[in-house]
């Protein structure tokens, strides 16, 4: 991960955690959201982890310039 993990509020569905994680990892946002949904439905702990990250991880002040290129 060469980019910092921060929430991306502009691309957020809820809190921007999945969008920020996708940007930091250089992965497609839909893939991270799908994996998060599996974690939530399968183990049930995904919602708690998401909520904690939503509180702890700071947001980007603005959407990163290369967000669409990295997460596409």
Secondary structure as UniProt FT lines:
FT   TURN            10..11
FT   HELIX           17..25
FT   HELIX           29..42
FT   HELIX           46..56
FT   TURN            65..66
FT   HELIX           67..71
//
